[in-house]
Amino acid sequence: MASLSKVVPYAILPSIFQESYFDDEDNTANVHRSIFVLIDNKRYEWNNMFKDHPGAWCVGSSHGFLIFLDNNGCPQLLNPSSNTCIDLPSFPNSLIKHASVKSYSYYAEHLRKTFISKAVLMCSPSPSQYTLAVMYSYPLCKIAFCSNRNASWVELFDAKRCYYDIVFDNNMLYALADDCSIEGWDFSQKVPQKILFVKYPIMEKDKEEETKFPCDKFSSQLYLVIAKGEFLLVERFIGNFVNGDGEVVYEGSNLSYEGYEICPYRTKHFSVYKLDFVKKRWEKINSLDGGAIFVGANESKFVTANSGCEGNSIYFSDDRWEEMNLDYSYGGHDWGIFNLQNSSVKFLAPDANKMDPPPIWMVPNSN
């Protein structure tokens, strides 16, 4: 099973034998998880995945490694298959101060699950060779990085905007800004330099889509994916309040404390756009040429056909950090597969109200 997990996508979930959907943060022995392997469509137990790091909270996955924060809020890298664990520098007070967090102790106690919204590695790391970039201070996300060369966290120079997603490709860190602009920094140099800025590309909205997913009932999340050398923008439409029949309703319409139907938000649709550099335009596409995309807390990733995935599909997990931990009855539940060609959604845990910790995709680099 461990060797299989190196070559096919899988998701890390709470332990199969967890009595409730909640991790007991006072139980320092609870480090068990399970994995859902797509090619098998089965779930397996994985005991002691985090070894000496009880209470580990994953904030990302990239290049076969999990990025997690321990109980003190210190970042770590873990390869579950090889048991390789790499200690990273603690976040400095200057970074936490810029994120409007009162103190490090306050951060460790209350914001461990929300401070980092995305974490990506430049390449497969080792204790002597690593570069990790993070988006922090959600929802007004900034970018910082650390590497073995500086052994400390540094705010990325000239990253002055609010960002939706970051991804590494060939020593370049690309960032998707809140206006759908693309910026790119060259990390092959000692001090990363911005060498790409696609400013204000046009994004023509589908009128039918705007009518079907109005902003008073839906919110959206954007992801940046690199597929076969091209930039893709993935837009996720999330119904803010969904009743037991799956219908998106206005706030207060579906409140109930007696039934399982409580589900304040759920993904309903995705749209995918490809960047035309010449026209500076995001152009909508309706096919992934048989490939699949994985989005969520993981590094946004494209895999080619014949990878054990459903073709022309988007695999998503819950990354709605601002609401995930607000209530005992929901969070982590928004996990499934969207078919881009027929616009159908299949939820992988349709009866789950709460999944804590939330699922996180692990996607191989073989593509």
LOPA-163925 format. One record per residue (C-alpha): x, y, z. Coordinates in steps of 0.05 Angstrom, whole numbers, padded with zeros to 5 digits, always signed. Example, Ala and Ser with C-alpha at 12.3 -4.5 7.8 and 13.67 -1.06 7.14 Angstrom:
2
+00246-00090+00156/+00273-00021+00143/
***
This chain:
367
+00000+00000+00000/+00057+00048+00016/+00090+00035-00052/+00023+00044-00087/+00013+00111-00054/+00077+00137-00086/+00050+00131-00157/-00025+00145-00154/-00065+00202-00123/-00094+00190-00054/-00126+00230+00002/-00107+00232+00075/-00168+00229+00121/-00184+00220+00195/-00172+00150+00223/-00223+00097+00204/-00229+00080+00277/-00238+00151+00301/-00300+00149+00344/-00323+00218+00323/-00303+00265+00267/-00262+00306+00317/-00189+00298+00336/-00181+00299+00412/-00127+00352+00419/-00116+00330+00491/-00100+00259+00469/-00026+00264+00453/-00024+00191+00429/-00073+00203+00371/-00031+00207+00308/-00069+00157+00266/-00097+00172+00197/-00128+00135+00139/-00117+00143+00064/-00167+00138+00007/-00132+00109-00055/-00167+00130-00119/-00146+00071-00162/-00175+00023-00111/-00233+00066-00089/-00217+00040-00020/-00196+00068+00047/-00138+00041+00088/-00115+00054+00159/-00046+00085+00168/-00025+00080+00241/+00024+00131+00271/+00030+00171+00207/+00058+00231+00244/+00101+00191+00293/+00128+00239+00346/+00082+00297+00325/+00014+00287+00357/-00037+00339+00340/-00003+00353+00273/-00046+00398+00229/-00033+00394+00154/-00030+00459+00116/-00008+00432+00049/+00020+00376+00006/+00072+00381-00049/+00122+00335-00083/+00101+00276-00041/+00110+00313+00025/+00059+00338+00075/+00071+00407+00104/+00044+00410+00175/+00047+00452+00238/+00059+00418+00305/+00024+00436+00370/+00071+00495+00379/+00057+00522+00309/+00126+00501+00282/+00127+00479+00209/+00151+00410+00189/+00157+00369+00125/+00138+00296+00125/+00141+00243+00071/+00091+00191+00096/+00118+00136+00051/+00191+00141+00071/+00179+00170+00142/+00227+00227+00124/+00214+00287+00170/+00248+00354+00161/+00247+00409+00213/+00236+00479+00186/+00250+00547+00219/+00195+00574+00264/+00155+00632+00239/+00188+00697+00264/+00151+00749+00305/+00158+00798+00247/+00118+00753+00201/+00065+00741+00254/+00062+00816+00270/+00049+00832+00196/-00007+00781+00197/-00042+00819+00253/-00034+00762+00303/-00030+00786+00375/+00029+00742+00395/+00064+00677+00378/+00030+00641+00435/-00038+00667+00412/-00020+00644+00341/+00000+00574+00364/-00062+00566+00407/-00116+00595+00362/-00092+00605+00291/-00053+00542+00276/-00109+00519+00230/-00120+00585+00193/-00054+00624+00189/-00027+00585+00128/-00074+00577+00069/-00026+00546+00019/+00044+00515+00023/+00084+00491-00037/+00154+00462-00047/+00200+00481-00105/+00223+00408-00112/+00228+00344-00073/+00265+00366-00009/+00320+00338+00036/+00345+00364+00103/+00402+00401+00067/+00363+00423+00005/+00293+00453+00008/+00253+00514-00012/+00182+00524+00014/+00135+00581-00002/+00071+00596+00036/+00011+00641+00031/-00006+00668+00100/-00051+00716+00137/-00116+00690+00106/-00158+00719+00075/-00113+00777+00055/-00058+00729+00034/+00015+00749+00030/+00074+00706+00008/+00136+00685+00047/+00189+00631+00037/+00245+00595+00072/+00302+00553+00046/+00364+00517+00071/+00405+00576+00043/+00376+00628+00090/+00348+00583+00146/+00295+00634+00162/+00228+00660+00136/+00230+00719+00088/+00173+00758+00057/+00176+00752-00018/+00203+00816-00049/+00154+00856-00091/+00095+00812-00073/+00049+00869-00055/-00019+00843-00075/-00071+00796-00045/-00063+00726-00073/-00109+00667-00086/-00058+00613-00103/+00016+00598-00113/+00051+00542-00151/+00123+00524-00168/+00146+00502-00237/+00218+00496-00261/+00248+00540-00206/+00194+00593-00217/+00142+00611-00165/+00078+00635-00198/+00023+00671-00160/-00049+00685-00179/-00071+00754-00153/-00141+00774-00134/-00152+00809-00201/-00131+00746-00239/-00063+00775-00256/-00003+00727-00257/+00064+00743-00225/+00127+00700-00228/+00192+00699-00188/+00257+00665-00209/+00280+00623-00150/+00344+00597-00183/+00378+00660-00157/+00399+00672-00085/+00349+00728-00080/+00285+00712-00120/+00270+00764-00173/+00203+00779-00205/+00210+00767-00279/+00138+00758-00300/+00076+00801-00292/+00015+00788-00334/-00025+00849-00313/-00101+00851-00313/-00116+00796-00365/-00188+00799-00390/-00235+00747-00363/-00300+00744-00400/-00354+00716-00354/-00407+00668-00379/-00473+00705-00373/-00511+00640-00361/-00462+00622-00306/-00471+00690-00272/-00546+00679-00272/-00541+00607-00247/-00491+00623-00192/-00509+00693-00165/-00462+00725-00116/-00516+00732-00063/-00520+00656-00056/-00451+00634-00080/-00379+00651-00066/-00320+00631-00108/-00249+00608-00099/-00194+00612-00152/-00136+00565-00165/-00075+00569-00210/-00054+00505-00246/+00003+00492-00295/-00016+00439-00346/+00031+00420-00403/+00067+00487-00399/+00003+00528-00399/-00031+00568-00344/-00101+00547-00324/-00147+00586-00278/-00198+00544-00241/-00259+00578-00212/-00298+00541-00158/-00370+00560-00143/-00392+00545-00072/-00463+00550-00048/-00459+00587+00018/-00520+00553+00049/-00546+00486+00024/-00607+00448+00050/-00617+00374+00058/-00641+00367-00014/-00577+00398-00040/-00611+00463-00059/-00573+00528-00048/-00616+00574-00005/-00610+00641+00030/-00580+00644+00100/-00630+00621+00153/-00673+00581+00104/-00644+00514+00123/-00628+00521+00196/-00643+00457+00234/-00613+00425+00295/-00651+00360+00291/-00630+00329+00225/-00568+00312+00186/-00587+00362+00132/-00547+00419+00162/-00493+00437+00111/-00477+00511+00108/-00435+00507+00044/-00421+00459-00012/-00386+00461-00080/-00434+00463-00139/-00394+00479-00201/-00325+00493-00232/-00303+00532-00292/-00234+00527-00324/-00198+00581-00365/-00132+00579-00404/-00088+00640-00409/-00075+00669-00479/-00010+00708-00469/-00016+00745-00535/-00087+00769-00524/-00077+00775-00448/-00143+00739-00440/-00169+00681-00397/-00207+00637-00447/-00257+00586-00423/-00244+00513-00439/-00290+00453-00432/-00241+00395-00434/-00176+00375-00399/-00156+00327-00455/-00172+00268-00411/-00131+00294-00353/-00153+00315-00283/-00140+00372-00235/-00133+00368-00159/-00149+00430-00117/-00156+00445-00043/-00103+00451+00011/-00055+00413-00035/-00011+00446-00087/-00059+00456-00146/-00041+00401-00194/-00056+00373-00263/-00046+00299-00279/-00049+00269-00348/-00096+00215-00372/-00086+00142-00349/-00067+00163-00279/-00122+00125-00244/-00168+00185-00245/-00233+00201-00280/-00217+00240-00343/-00236+00313-00351/-00251+00318-00277/-00233+00364-00219/-00219+00331-00152/-00231+00379-00096/-00225+00381-00020/-00250+00431+00032/-00206+00493+00040/-00258+00542+00065/-00213+00562+00124/-00256+00620+00149/-00315+00574+00164/-00285+00505+00173/-00276+00511+00248/-00334+00555+00267/-00382+00500+00285/-00382+00428+00309/-00431+00406+00255/-00392+00422+00192/-00323+00432+00162/-00279+00388+00118/-00342+00357+00088/-00337+00392+00020/-00298+00336-00015/-00313+00305-00082/-00305+00301-00158/-00332+00348-00211/-00341+00325-00283/-00324+00383-00329/-00362+00356-00389/-00430+00342-00358/-00424+00389-00297/-00440+00333-00248/-00414+00332-00176/-00400+00267-00138/-00386+00277-00064/-00338+00226-00033/-00368+00233+00037/-00440+00254+00023/-00465+00238+00092/-00409+00271+00131/-00425+00336+00167/-00356+00343+00198/-00288+00316+00178/-00233+00338+00225/-00179+00340+00201/-00204+00355+00131/-00183+00311+00072/-00120+00332+00036/-00098+00306-00032/-00029+00276-00044/-00014+00278-00119/+00047+00244-00151/+00099+00281-00194/+00103+00228-00247/+00065+00271-00297/
***
